[in-house]
Amino acid sequence: MQQTRKIVVVLKGYPRLSETFIAQELLGLERAGFELVLVALRRPTDTKRHPVHDEIRAPVHYLPEYLHEEPMRLARAVLACLPKQGFWRGLAAMLGDFRRDRSRNRIRRFGQAAVLAAEWPQGAGWLHAHFIHTPASVAAYASLISGTPWTCSAHAKDIWTSPDWELAGKLASTRWTVTCTQTGFDHLRILANGKSPVHLSYHGLDLARFAPFSGERLPKDGSASDQPVTILSVGRAVEKKGFDILLRALSLLPADLNWRFEHIGDGGELKKLQALATELGIAGKLSWRGALDQKEVLSRYREADIFALPCRITADGDRDGLPNVLVEASSQRLVCISTNISGIPELLIDGENGFVVPPEDPQAFAAALETAIRNPSLRVRLGDAAEHRVRTEFDHHASIRQLKDLFEAEWQATP
């Protein structure tokens, strides 16, 4: 029985600065008594790490990111798996998927699954995937090859950019799936069609790392040039974050308001955003801080006056679920302005504990920004309410207890 408490966790990449919610969950499961082995499809590209990554004891193994880069490793894995009946079941499943989506990625995921099955960590008795797109593909094929049951954590992009037929197939083969927003839960539950359980489990926040902010922010209202209101945003510079909308909103603010904007994060659209800021005539008020670790980000939350994140749904369906940075900022009594997509309204209620506006609307976002800038007492009231909600409803220990119970129930039912 002790051996089955070792879980192989399949991740897209590890470690990643943008996925603190996964790291804190891994650490929470270790502290709950589970032994983990992390298996990543990609090696890290971030130059920094969060402190939580150094606290996780689990070993990390990397599968071949591209099969042609490690042909001998792949060949050894396939030869080792050929005698297993599960290999042929997995191959049949992959070919069925390939007929519906003729992508080389299908073959790559099967090859990675064969390597995982052939190099299976000794004593591991369970397989869990974070993200229901590519990591879950590897997990599903590896489960068929090895005969090991698997489960899944689904999040945001992975749900909304995957075709329904593929999601339904994976849901039917898992023992259970958890997801982190009500909208994602409703969508997956319909696709599961009663064939396997789907559970709603908010990530929450490790409140020990985000202790209450005991300081006081100055009651700045944008009227003094030597005391500009600081607007902060944290996130990768990618389309779904809506940073172009935020820049356009900032450019619409009245000329008499004094403000400055700070962005934390890297991403492929940084140069385009910086060029847009220059085009809009606001580049002099902006600071681009790049990627920072969790302690540095916490310090910035406490120094800022407003947090802004105008999330959107992209043309291919990509979107955030409930961005962890909104929960983090709220934990520091920092008033947040965001949009009414996905799980954001599950945290923020407009006028009650933050500002929530429609996506793709720079004018509406600018109006919310102006209201927040000119009303420091309103910022305090909404920020206090947001912190109260986070500390009463978004403690990550609840999610860890839920996952622990789900794993324990499966193992207790296993002969």
C-alpha positions, -999 to +999 in steps of 0.1 A: +000+000+000+028+024+008+042+020-028+009+032-043+013+065-025+040+074-050+024+096-078+040+103-112+029+139-121+032+148-158+038+185-164+042+205-196+073+223-183+090+225-149+098+247-131+078+277-145+075+311-129+040+315-143+027+283-127+031+290-090-003+274-084+011+241-096+042+244-075+023+252-043+000+222-050+030+199-054+045+211-022+011+207-004+008+171-016+043+163-004+035+178+030+003+157+031+024+126+029+025+117-008+057+109-026+059+126-060+080+121-091+078+150-116+079+142-153+081+172-176+077+174-214+099+205-216+130+217-198+128+251-180+133+283-200+129+308-171+161+322-157+146+326-122+129+302-097+104+308-070+114+298-034+086+272-035+104+253-062+134+248-039+112+234-012+098+206-034+117+174-028+104+154-058+129+144-084+123+158-119+127+137-151+125+152-186+111+133-215+124+139-250+109+172-260+114+162-297+117+125-305+144+130-331+167+145-305+169+113-286+164+085-311+182+057-291+162+065-260+130+063-279+141+030-296+150+014-263+116+025-249+096+011-278+115-022-277+108-025-240+071-018-245+064-039-275+057-071-256+031-054-235-005-057-246-010-022-233+014-009-260-009-020-288-040-006-270-021+028-267-010+026-303-046+020-314-058+049-293-031+072-308-040+062-344-076+069-337-067+103-324-044+108-354-072+101-379-092+130-364-062+153-360-033+146-384-006+163-363+029+152-356+023+161-320+000+130-317+030+108-326+053+128-303+030+124-273+028+086-279+066+084-282+069+104-249+044+081-233+064+050-244+095+065-228+076+072-196+062+037-195+097+021-202+114+043-176+086+040-150+098+051-115+101+022-092+071+019-068+049+045-084+013+034-086-006+064-099-004+089-128-016+124-126-015+151-154-015+188-150-033+203-180-058+183-201-041+190-234-006+177-242+004+164-207-029+146-205-023+130-239+010+116-227-006+104-194-035+088-212-013+069-236+011+059-208-018+047-187-029+024-215+007+011-221+015+006-184-019-003-170-016+025-144-047+045-136-046+082-142-062+114-131-061+150-143-061+186-133-076+208-160-071+246-159-079+271-187-062+273-220-060+235-221-098+232-218-108+259-242-083+252-270-089+215-271-117+200-293-146+186-275-142+151-289-107+149-274-117+162-240-146+138-239-123+109-247-098+118-220-125+124-194-139+090-201-105+073-194-096+092-162-106+080-128-115+117-120-107+152-131-104+184-111-107+219-125-103+254-110-133+275-122-170+271-123-171+278-161-145+251-167-163+227-144-196+232-161-181+226-196-162+194-186-191+179-166-212+181-197-185+165-218-179+138-192-216+128-195-215+109-163-187+086-174-162+099-148-164+124-120-154+160-125-147+181-094-144+219-088-113+227-069-100+263-066-063+265-064-064+291-037-033+307-022-006+297+002-015+324+027+017+317+047+036+332+018+012+361+014+009+373+050-015+402+056-001+436+046+001+456+078+013+489+062-008+518+050-009+531+014-008+569+010-042+583+000-030+594-034-056+607-058-036+615-089-036+653-083+000+656-072+028+652-097+052+641-070+029+614-058+016+595-089-007+566-083+011+533-091-008+509-113+007+474-114+001+443-136+018+409-134+016+384-163+033+371-194+031+394-223+007+372-243-025+380-261-050+366-236-037+390-209-050+420-228-021+443-221-027+462-253-062+470-240-046+482-208-021+505-226-049+520-247-070+525-215-040+543-199-037+565-229-073+576-224-069+588-189-074+626-184-042+646-187-046+661-152-042+626-136-007+616-123+000+579-126+027+554-135+025+519-146+047+489-138+046+455-156+062+423-143+067+394-165+083+383-197+067+371-229+068+372-267+047+404-271+069+426-249+085+445-277+052+450-295+037+464-263+066+487-258+062+500-293+025+505-287+032+525-256+055+548-276+029+551-303+003+561-277+026+587-261+027+571-226+061+552-227+076+577-202+052+566-176+058+529-179+083+506-164+089+471-177+104+450-148+107+416-165+103+383-147+106+385-109+104+358-082+075+355-058+092+375-030+099+404-054+064+403-067+050+404-032+070+436-025+056+452-056+020+444-046+026+462-014+041+492-030+013+496-057-020+514-054-040+495-081-037+462-098-050+459-134-054+428-157-078+432-187-080+395-196-097+385-229-107+354-249-086+351-280-097+340-314-086+304-308-105+302-275-075+307-253-082+324-220-073+326-183-092+307-157-089+326-125-055+343-127-035+336-095-021+371-096-056+385-089-058+363-058-023+373-047-029+411-052-062+408-034-045+392-004-025+424+000-055+447+001-047+459-034-078+468-053-081+449-086-095+459-120-102+431-144-128+417-169-158+395-166-145+364-183-139+328-171-135+325-133-127+361-126-162+370-114-159+340-090-134+362-071-142+398-079-176+414-077-179+448-093-183+475-067-181+451-038-145+440-038-131+453-070-138+466-105-151+442-132-156+455-168-163+439-202-133+426-221-120+444-253-132+477-240-105+503-234-130+530-226-147+510-198-113+500-184-101+536-185-133+547-166-126+521-139-090+532-137-100+569-134-125+561-106-100+541-087-072+567-091-094+596-079-109+577-049-083+564-025-110+557+002-129+535-023-096+517-031-092+510+006-128+497+010-127+474-020-092+462-012-102+453+023-132+434+010-111+415-015-086+405+011-113+392+034-127+371+006-093+356-003-085+348+033-119+332+040-125+314+007-093+309-012-069+292+012-050+265-008-052+241+021-088+234+012-077+223-023-049+201-010-074+184+014-098+178-015-070+162-036-057+142-007-092+128-001-096+119-038-063+101-040-070+083-007-105+072-018-090+055-049-063+037-031-086+025-003-108+010-030-079-008-047-075-044-036 
